[in-house]
């Protein structure tokens, strides 16, 4: 009993943003190594042994819970309703290999610490709610774009998204601003288009001005939409370009 009590005395706490996950006795008890008869296995010094695979399984389950890249999210749209957004490139992704090595060593060494995991990709925030209150929202149903900064609506503009009649609809998902460029020529198989402001958010999909358009919003996208990008009035995309930071969801 004393050996069991000592084995389970773990004081490591994982931190995911504002969320804390203590690695307590209720977790550690599942890592005990047992033989085929279910008896505890001891090392040569008489201490209880750890089943490394069970510890690694715990790290995988923890990562499954807190990895958010491509996750399905419930989001309150500006239009007032809750929408489900699937997929995308934005989010946190834990380095599972590094965390398995860390947790095994930290547990065996009886460390007492709060640990922030290693990530292969990091969002603006960590934890399950990784969006925060600064983000761009593109409402393809209503053909509107909104930009919030710390919860305050700073930009509200009609846009034109991908042409759905030609199957070029803008892909849904939670993505992020990964670059910003001025005076760029956008090229495709059948076009080479100069734009003043280019804010890419997913591969070749981005937010940019469209000097050839005199109207935005409505149902233009259904028959005369873009190749997939978010066409935005020049004045509004210029403001967005100056304000938005790389990494913004």
N, C-alpha and C positions, 0 to 999 in steps of 0.2 A: 504493500500500500504506500509506503514512503517513497519507493522508487517511482511508482505510478504518479504520485502527487508531484514529485520533482520534475518528472518528464513533462507533465502537462502544464507546468508553471511557465507559460510563454507570455512575454510582455512586448510583443511586436504589434504595432498598429499600422495598417495600410491607410494612406490618405489619398483620396480622389477628390480634388477640389475641396469643397466644404464637408465632404462625407468621410467619415472615419469607419474603418472595418477592423475591429480588434481580432487578432489571431489568438483566441482564448482556448480554454480546456475543451469546450464543445467542438472546436475545430481540430485541435491537436490529437484528441483521442482517436480520431479516424486514421492517424498516421502510424499507429503502433503496428509493428511487424509481428505476424503470427505464423506458426507452422501449420502443417496440414490438419492437425487436430484442433487448431484454434488456440493453442497455447502461446503465450508471449515468448519472443525470441530475445535472448540476452547476448551481449558481446562478451569478449574474453575477460572484461573487468566486472562483469555482472550488471551492466546497465542495459536498460531496455533499448531495443534497436528500432530505428525508423525505416518504414517502408518508403523508399524514395519515390516509387511510382505513384503511391497514394498522395504524397505531398505534391508531386508534379500535376496530378489530376486536379488537386485543389487550385493550383495556379491557373490551370486551363479554365476551370469553371469561373474563377474570379475575372479572368480576362474576357470570357464570354459575356459576363454580366456588365463589364465596364467599357468594353470596346464599342465605339459608336460609329465607326466608318461604315457607311452603307446601311445603317440601322433604319428601322421604320420609326418615324417620329409623329407624335400628335402635336399639331401646331394650330394656335388660334390666329386665323387669318385676319387681316385688317377689315375685311368685309363682315366679320362678326362670328363666323362659324368655325368649328373645329375641323381641320382637314388632316388627312393622313398623307405624309410625304415619305415615299420609299426610295431607298438607294441614294447614290451620290458619293462624292469623294471626301466630304468634310467629316472630321471627327477625330477621336483619339484611338490609337492602336498600341496596345501594350507589347513590349518586347518580351515574349514568353520565355525564351531561352535565358535571357539575362535574369528574369525574375525567379526562375526555377533555381538557378545557381545562387542567387542572393538568399532566397528564403531557406534553402537547405543549410547554407553556411551560417546564416544569422540564427536559425533555430538551434543548430548543434552547438553554437558558441554562446547560447543563452543571452543574446543581446536584448537590451531594453531600449527600444527606440520607436519613433514614428517615421515611417518610410514612405517616400513618394516614389512610385514605380518608374522604371525606365520605359520610355515610349519610342516606338519607331516612327510614329506620327502624332503630333499634338494639335489639338484644337485651341480656340481662344480660351476655353475653360475646360477643366477636367471634371469628371463626375458624369452622372447620367444626363443631367441638364447642361449640355455643353454649348448651347447657342448664346446664352446671355441676352443682353438687351440692346446690343449694337449689331445690326444685320440689315441685309437687303432682302426684301420680299418681292418676288415676281408672281403676280396673280395672273396666270394665263387664261383663266376663265373670264375675268373682267378686263384683261389686257391693261393692267396697271402695275406700276412699280413703286415701291415705297422704300425709303431708307430711314432707319431708326438709329439714333445715337443716344445711348444710355436711356432708352425708353421713350425719347422724344422724337416725333415724326419731323424729319428735316427736309425730305424730298418726297413729293407725290406727283407722279406724272403718268400719262397714258403712254403705252409702248406698242410695238408690233413684234410678235414672236414668230416662230417657225411656221411656214406654209403647210398646213395639214392636208390640203388637197393634193400636194405633191409628196406627201409622207416625209416632210422635213420638220415636223413638229419639234419644238424645243423640248429636250428630255427633262422630265421632272426629277427632282432629287434635292438633297441638301449638299450644296457645293460651296466653294469659297473663292474669293479673289486671290489668284496666285501670281498676278503680275499687273503692271500698268504701263502703257506706252502711249506716246503721242505721235501723230502723223505716220500712221502705219498703213501699209497696203495689205488688205486681206485677200488671200488668193484661194481659189478652188478650181475644180475641173473646168467650169464654164464662166469664171469671173475673176477680175482683179480690181478690187474696190478700195480707193483711198478713204481713210477715215481720220478724223482729227484726234479722237480719243478711243482707246482700246483697253477694255477691262475684262480680260479673260477669266472665266470661272470654272470651265471644265473642258479640257482639250481645246478644240477649235471653237467652242461655244463661248461667247462673251457678250458684254454690253458695249454698244458703240453708237455713235451718231449715224444718221442716214440722210445725207443732204438731198437725196433724190425723193424724199417723202415730204408731202405738205400736210398730211393728216396722220394721226396715230390713234390707237384705241379701237373700240367697236369690234367689227367682225372682219377687218382687213386681213388679219392673219389666216383666215380660212381659205382664201383664194389668192391673195397677193402678199403672203407673209415672207419672212426672211428664209435664209438657208438653215436656220436654227438659232441664230443669234437673237439678242434682244435689242431691236432698233429703238433708239431713244432720241427725243428732241435734243438738238445741239446744246442749248442753254442748260438743260437739266443734266445731261451727261458730263458737261464741263464742271458743274457744281459737284457732282458725285465724284469725279476724278480727283478734284482737289481735296475732298473730305475723307474719302474711304481709304482704309489702310489695307495693305496686303495681309491676308489671313482672315479677313472678315467673312463670316458665313453669309 
